[in-house]
Amino acid sequence: MLRAGGGQEQPQNLDGALSPDDVAEAVVKGLEAESFLILPHEIVLTYMQRKTADYDRWLGGMRRLRAKVLGRA
């Protein structure tokens, strides 16, 4: 799903947005597999690994993203 008025260049759309049906399918599969962590979008695992590997770097990136989204960059 894309944010209203947001084009593909918007930060929330860079890695591809999933439809609600895609997310629901991933959740059902995760529940069937009795997975502890269900990540519907394949890139989210990479995001989590980067976040935990260097939390200070991740926080800096989030600050830059926030500033960009708010028009402060």
C-alpha positions as CSV (number, residue, x, y, z in Angstrom):
1,M,0.0,0.0,0.0
2,L,1.3,3.4,-0.8
3,R,0.8,6.5,1.3
4,A,-1.6,9.0,-0.2
5,G,0.2,11.3,-2.5
6,G,3.4,9.3,-2.3
7,G,5.3,8.3,-5.3
8,Q,7.8,5.5,-5.6
9,E,10.6,7.9,-4.5
10,Q,9.1,8.2,-1.0
11,P,11.1,6.5,1.7
12,Q,8.3,4.1,2.7
13,N,8.2,2.8,-0.9
14,L,11.9,2.3,-1.6
15,D,11.9,-1.5,-1.0
16,G,8.4,-2.1,-2.5
17,A,5.2,-2.0,-0.7
18,L,3.2,-5.1,0.0
19,S,-0.5,-5.4,-0.5
20,P,-2.7,-6.4,2.4
21,D,-3.3,-9.8,0.8
22,D,0.5,-10.4,0.6
23,V,0.9,-9.6,4.2
24,A,-2.1,-11.8,5.2
25,E,-0.7,-14.7,3.2
26,A,2.7,-14.3,4.9
27,V,1.1,-14.3,8.3
28,V,-1.0,-17.4,7.6
29,K,2.1,-19.2,6.4
30,G,4.1,-18.1,9.5
31,L,1.3,-19.3,11.8
32,E,1.1,-22.6,10.0
33,A,4.9,-23.0,10.4
34,E,4.6,-21.9,14.1
35,S,7.2,-19.2,13.5
36,F,8.1,-17.0,16.4
37,L,8.8,-14.0,14.2
38,I,6.8,-13.4,11.0
39,L,8.4,-10.9,8.6
40,P,6.1,-10.4,5.6
41,H,8.7,-8.4,3.6
42,E,11.9,-10.2,2.9
43,I,14.1,-7.1,3.4
44,V,12.9,-6.6,7.0
45,L,15.2,-9.4,8.2
46,T,18.2,-7.5,6.8
47,Y,17.0,-4.3,8.5
48,M,16.8,-6.1,11.8
49,Q,20.2,-7.6,11.4
50,R,21.7,-4.2,10.6
51,K,19.9,-2.6,13.5
52,T,21.2,-5.1,16.1
53,A,24.7,-5.2,14.6
54,D,25.3,-1.4,15.2
55,Y,22.5,0.3,17.0
56,D,24.2,3.7,17.1
57,R,24.5,3.7,13.3
58,W,20.9,2.6,12.9
59,L,19.7,5.4,15.2
60,G,21.7,7.9,13.1
61,G,20.0,6.6,10.0
62,M,16.6,6.9,11.5
63,R,17.4,10.5,12.6
64,R,18.4,11.3,9.0
65,L,15.3,9.6,7.6
66,R,13.1,11.5,10.0
67,A,14.7,14.8,9.1
68,K,14.2,14.1,5.4
69,V,10.5,13.1,5.8
70,L,9.9,16.3,7.9
71,G,11.7,18.4,5.3
72,R,14.6,19.3,7.5
73,A,17.4,17.7,5.5
